[in-house]
């Protein structure tokens, strides 16, 4: 089997190099296939009541990169004149048929299949998500054109992510790409083509942004106070998507895995939050459950200022329009602190957000949950300012009092000694 796969891959590579956008005359065997499968409306009734389209557009196939391979390379069970799947062949559903075809694609496209297997799409497919993208979701195997997906009009991502693609199209990135600037990012430049990842997982979107904006950190240091802290805990779109709504996301973070924890199972505090969201007591209970004896690593809350949806994260504006007024966040009642979520990792790292009551930012728990991006007077959380000032006072007062007592004790000892000498 390994030899056959290697041979098929070698054949595919050789004929692929010779293939061009020009139409190629199908072989006699392929013409025999197209004589039936080129008929309009050809389809098969499936066991679940669906119909499976069987029509193949001959003109599109003759221009595709697969045309030189011929039909039988991928459809070994359908050799003209020798064998063909019987009409009564039982196919449970269109999804089952497509999943079976994935194995055929992997025969030649081993590298891409390996990348896909580690992607968020594969994770969703393993969870039996019926719309999780597989090979044929993005690639029509009978009309594959090399490089076709690299254009804005043909990118397959918009089929499932329509709202995000609409936001992207109107953004600075989308407008530049639409104008023909190929260095402007398209979906797969940030998320990967086959090994699709969740850019907001892990450290957030910053690593994806810095792959292109390599000098962004140094540029921010020239004008932004505490630039490194801002870039660590403030998501890039929170400033560069100025029309977006912002929120504080409290990430349930495990020190052992160095990532968001998976969605807790059977934890009432997480699953049965009230309509107003998790309150401080529920959050304390949740952390207690997650850090019970025997659990690997310590789970804490890491605060991050971000935007409220994936679509908003793609509404990126030109740099001149980015938020640069400190008062946007650093003022009493700032809108960014009025919405709070607690997030964990779902399938493939997709964040799952649960609403939290805004009071969690005004409790003692806030020292843990937002301490990472706290600056006195900056977060607009009064209790933190009070606690910080109290800690600062104690930190300064204790050494001073200690020195004063030490000095007073020395004076007392000196006077005691002087009294004994006089007596």
C-alpha positions in Angstrom: 0.0 0.0 0.0 2.8 2.4 0.8 4.5 1.6 -2.5 1.2 2.3 -4.4 0.8 5.6 -2.6 4.3 6.6 -3.4 3.9 5.6 -7.0 0.6 7.5 -7.3 2.2 10.6 -5.7 5.1 10.4 -8.2 2.8 10.0 -11.1 0.7 13.0 -9.9 3.8 15.1 -9.5 5.1 14.3 -13.0 1.8 14.9 -14.8 1.1 18.0 -12.6 4.2 19.7 -13.8 3.2 19.1 -17.4 -0.4 20.3 -16.8 -1.5 23.8 -17.8 -4.6 25.8 -17.8 -5.2 24.7 -21.4 -7.9 22.1 -21.9 -6.6 18.6 -22.5 -8.5 16.1 -24.6 -9.7 13.3 -22.3 -8.4 9.8 -22.9 -10.7 7.3 -24.6 -11.4 5.7 -21.2 -12.3 9.1 -19.7 -14.5 9.9 -22.6 -16.3 6.7 -22.0 -16.9 7.8 -18.3 -18.0 11.3 -19.4 -20.4 9.9 -21.9 -22.6 9.0 -19.0 -21.4 11.3 -16.2 -21.6 14.4 -18.5 -25.4 14.0 -18.8 -27.2 16.9 -17.1 -29.2 15.9 -14.0 -27.4 12.5 -13.4 -27.7 11.6 -9.8 -28.2 8.7 -7.3 -30.7 8.3 -4.6 -29.1 7.6 -1.3 -30.2 5.5 1.7 -31.2 8.5 3.8 -33.3 10.1 1.1 -30.6 12.5 -0.2 -29.5 12.6 -3.8 -25.8 12.4 -4.8 -25.0 14.5 -8.0 -23.1 12.4 -10.5 -22.8 14.8 -13.3 -19.2 16.0 -14.2 -18.7 19.0 -16.4 -16.3 17.7 -19.0 -14.9 21.1 -20.0 -14.1 22.0 -16.4 -12.5 18.5 -15.8 -10.4 18.8 -19.0 -8.8 22.1 -17.6 -8.3 20.8 -14.1 -5.0 19.6 -12.6 -6.5 16.2 -12.2 -7.3 15.7 -15.8 -3.9 14.1 -16.7 -4.5 11.5 -14.1 -7.7 10.2 -15.6 -10.8 9.1 -13.8 -9.6 5.6 -12.8 -6.7 7.0 -10.7 -9.1 8.2 -8.0 -12.0 5.9 -8.9 -10.3 2.5 -9.0 -13.6 0.8 -8.4 -15.0 2.2 -11.7 -12.9 0.8 -14.5 -14.7 1.2 -17.9 -15.5 -2.1 -19.5 -14.4 -4.2 -16.5 -16.2 -3.1 -13.4 -18.4 -0.3 -12.0 -20.1 0.2 -8.7 -23.5 -1.4 -9.0 -26.5 0.9 -9.2 -27.8 -0.5 -5.9 -24.5 0.3 -4.2 -25.5 1.4 -0.7 -24.2 4.9 0.2 -25.6 6.1 3.5 -25.4 9.8 2.9 -23.6 12.5 1.0 -21.5 13.2 4.0 -20.5 9.6 4.4 -19.5 9.5 0.7 -17.4 12.7 1.1 -15.6 11.4 4.2 -14.8 8.2 2.3 -13.3 10.3 -0.5 -10.9 12.0 2.0 -8.9 8.8 2.1 -8.5 8.9 -1.7 -7.2 12.5 -1.6 -4.7 11.6 1.1 -3.2 9.0 -1.2 -1.4 11.7 -3.2 -1.8 14.8 -1.0 -0.1 13.2 2.1 1.5 16.5 3.3 -1.8 18.5 3.1 -3.7 15.6 4.7 -1.3 15.6 7.6 -1.7 19.3 8.1 -5.5 19.0 7.9 -5.4 16.2 10.5 -4.0 18.7 13.0 -6.4 21.5 12.1 -9.5 22.9 13.8 -11.5 21.5 10.9 -10.3 18.0 11.5 -11.1 18.4 15.3 -14.6 19.4 14.4 -14.9 16.5 11.9 -13.8 14.0 14.6 -16.6 15.5 16.8 -19.0 14.5 14.1 -19.8 18.1 13.2 -21.8 17.6 10.0 -20.5 20.7 8.3 -16.8 20.5 9.4 -14.8 21.2 6.2 -13.1 18.3 4.5 -11.2 18.1 1.2 -14.2 18.3 -1.1 -15.8 21.1 1.0 -13.2 23.5 -0.4 -11.9 21.8 -3.5 -14.1 20.5 -6.4 -12.0 17.5 -7.3 -13.2 17.5 -10.9 -12.4 21.2 -11.5 -9.3 21.9 -9.4 -7.2 24.8 -10.8 -3.8 25.4 -9.4 -3.7 28.7 -7.5 -7.5 29.4 -7.9 -8.1 29.7 -4.2 -5.6 32.5 -3.9 -8.0 35.1 -5.3 -10.5 36.9 -3.2 -13.4 35.9 -5.5 -12.6 32.2 -5.3 -11.5 31.8 -1.7 -13.6 28.9 -0.3 -13.6 30.1 3.3 -16.5 32.5 2.7 -18.8 29.6 2.1 -18.9 28.9 5.9 -17.6 32.1 7.3 -19.7 34.6 5.4 -20.0 37.2 8.1 -16.3 37.2 8.8 -15.5 37.3 5.1 -17.8 40.3 4.7 -16.0 42.1 7.5 -12.6 41.2 6.0 -13.6 42.4 2.5 -14.4 45.9 3.9 -11.3 46.0 6.0 -7.9 47.5 5.1 -6.6 44.0 4.3 -9.5 43.1 2.1 -9.5 46.4 0.2 -5.8 46.1 -0.5 -6.1 42.5 -1.6 -9.1 43.3 -3.8 -7.1 46.1 -5.4 -4.5 43.5 -6.5 -1.9 43.8 -3.7 -1.1 40.1 -3.3 1.1 40.8 -0.2 -2.0 41.8 1.7 -3.2 38.8 3.7 -6.0 36.5 2.7 -7.6 34.0 5.0 -4.9 31.3 4.8 -2.1 33.8 5.4 -3.2 34.2 9.0 -5.0 30.9 9.6 -3.2 28.4 7.4 -4.6 26.7 4.3 -4.9 23.1 5.3 -3.6 23.2 8.9 -6.3 25.8 9.8 -5.8 27.2 13.3 -7.7 29.5 15.6 -5.7 32.7 15.6 -7.3 33.9 18.9 -6.2 30.8 20.8 -3.0 30.6 22.9 -1.3 34.0 23.0 -4.1 35.6 21.0 -3.8 37.1 17.5 -0.6 39.0 18.2 1.8 36.3 16.8 -0.2 36.2 13.5 -0.1 40.0 13.2 3.6 40.2 13.9 4.4 37.8 11.1 3.8 40.7 8.7 4.0 43.7 11.0 7.5 42.9 12.2 8.3 46.4 13.5 5.0 46.9 15.3 6.5 46.4 18.8 9.3 48.9 18.3 6.9 51.4 16.7 4.4 51.2 19.6 7.3 51.7 22.1 7.9 55.2 20.6 4.5 56.5 21.8 2.6 54.0 23.9 3.4 53.8 27.7 4.0 50.3 28.9 3.9 49.1 25.2 5.0 45.5 25.9 2.3 45.1 28.6 -0.4 46.5 26.3 0.7 44.2 23.4 0.6 41.2 25.8 -2.9 41.8 27.2 -4.7 43.9 24.7 -5.7 42.2 21.5 -4.6 44.0 18.3 -8.1 44.4 17.0 -9.2 46.1 20.2 -7.4 49.2 18.9 -7.1 48.5 15.2 -10.8 47.8 14.7 -12.0 51.1 16.1 -15.7 50.5 15.5 -15.7 47.1 17.3 -17.3 46.6 20.7 -14.7 45.6 23.3 -14.8 43.3 26.3 -12.7 41.8 29.1 -12.1 38.1 28.5 -11.0 36.1 31.5 -9.2 33.1 30.1 -9.2 29.9 32.2 -5.5 29.1 31.8 -3.6 26.0 32.9 0.0 26.4 34.0 0.9 22.8 32.9 -0.5 23.0 29.4 0.3 26.7 29.0 -3.1 27.2 27.3 -6.8 27.6 27.8 -8.3 24.6 29.6 -10.8 22.4 27.7 -14.5 23.0 28.4 -15.2 21.6 31.9 -17.6 18.7 32.0 -20.2 18.4 34.7 -19.3 21.7 36.5 -22.5 23.4 37.5 -20.8 26.7 38.1 -19.7 26.8 34.5 -22.7 25.3 32.8 -25.6 26.7 34.8 -24.7 30.4 35.1 -27.6 32.8 35.6 -28.9 35.1 32.9 -26.7 37.8 34.3 -23.6 35.7 34.0 -21.2 34.0 36.4 -20.9 36.0 39.6 -17.7 36.2 41.8 -18.9 33.3 44.1 -19.5 31.0 41.1 -16.2 31.9 39.7 -14.4 31.1 43.0 -16.2 27.8 43.1 -15.2 27.0 39.6 -11.6 27.7 40.3 -11.8 25.5 43.4 -13.2 22.6 41.4 -10.5 23.0 38.7 -7.7 23.1 41.3 -8.9 20.3 43.5 -6.2 17.8 44.7 -4.8 15.6 42.0 -5.4 18.0 39.1 -2.3 18.6 36.9 -1.2 22.2 36.8 -2.8 25.2 38.4 -5.7 26.9 36.6 -5.9 30.6 36.9 -7.7 33.5 35.2 -5.7 35.6 32.7 -7.4 38.8 31.7 -7.3 40.0 28.1 -8.9 43.1 26.5 -10.4 42.0 23.1 -13.4 42.5 20.8 -16.7 40.7 21.1 -16.8 38.6 17.9 -14.7 37.0 15.2 -16.3 39.3 12.6 -15.3 42.4 14.5 -11.7 41.1 14.8 -11.5 41.3 11.0 -12.8 44.9 10.7 -9.3 46.3 10.7 -8.9 49.9 9.7 -5.8 51.8 8.4 -3.3 52.6 11.1 -4.2 56.3 11.1 -7.7 55.3 12.3 -6.6 53.0 15.1 -7.6 54.0 18.7 -4.8 56.0 20.3 -6.7 58.0 22.9 -5.9 56.6 26.3 -9.3 57.8 27.6 -11.0 55.2 25.4 -10.2 52.6 28.1 -8.6 54.6 30.9 -11.6 56.5 32.2 -14.3 55.8 34.7 -17.1 53.7 33.2 -15.1 52.8 30.1 -17.3 50.7 27.8 -14.6 48.0 27.4 -15.1 47.0 31.0 -18.8 46.7 30.9 -18.8 43.3 29.1 -17.0 40.4 30.7 -16.7 36.7 29.6 -15.0 33.7 30.9 -13.5 31.5 28.1 -12.3 27.9 27.7 -11.1 25.9 24.7 -13.6 23.9 22.6 -12.9 21.5 19.7 -9.7 22.4 17.9 -9.0 25.4 20.3 -12.1 27.3 19.3 -12.8 29.6 22.3 -16.1 29.0 24.1 -17.3 32.1 25.9 -19.6 32.2 29.0 -21.0 35.5 30.1 -19.8 36.8 33.5 -21.4 39.4 35.7 -19.5 42.6 35.7 -19.2 42.4 39.5 -16.3 39.9 39.1 -14.1 42.8 38.2 -15.0 44.6 41.4 -14.3 41.7 43.8 -11.2 40.5 45.6 -11.0 37.9 42.9 -10.1 40.7 40.4 -6.6 40.7 41.9 -6.1 37.3 40.2 -8.4 37.7 37.1 -7.2 41.1 35.8 -3.9 41.5 37.7 -2.0 40.8 34.5 -3.1 44.0 32.9 -3.7 46.1 36.0 -2.1 49.6 36.4 -3.2 51.8 39.2 -5.9 54.2 38.1 -5.9 52.5 34.7 -8.4 49.7 34.7 -11.2 51.8 36.1 -11.8 49.1 38.8 -12.0 51.0 42.0 -11.5 48.1 44.4 -8.2 47.3 42.7 -7.0 50.9 43.2 -7.9 50.7 46.9 -6.3 47.3 47.4 -3.1 48.4 45.5 -2.8 51.6 47.5 -3.4 49.7 50.7 -0.6 47.2 49.7 1.6 50.1 48.7 1.0 51.9 52.0 1.7 48.7 54.0 4.8 48.0 51.9 6.2 51.5 52.6 4.9 51.9 56.1 6.2 48.7 57.6 9.9 49.3 56.8 9.5 52.9 58.0 7.9 51.9 61.3 10.5 49.2 61.7 13.3 51.7 61.3 11.7 54.2 63.7 11.2 51.5 66.3 14.8 50.4 65.9 16.0 54.0 66.2 13.8 54.5 69.3 15.1 51.3 70.9 18.7 52.4 70.4 17.9 55.8 72.1 16.2 53.9 74.9 19.2 51.6 75.4 21.6 54.6 75.3 19.6 56.4 78.0 19.4 53.3 80.1 23.2 53.0 79.9 23.7 56.6 80.7 21.4 56.3 83.8 23.4 53.3 85.1 26.7 55.2 84.8 25.3 58.2 86.6 24.0 56.0 89.4 
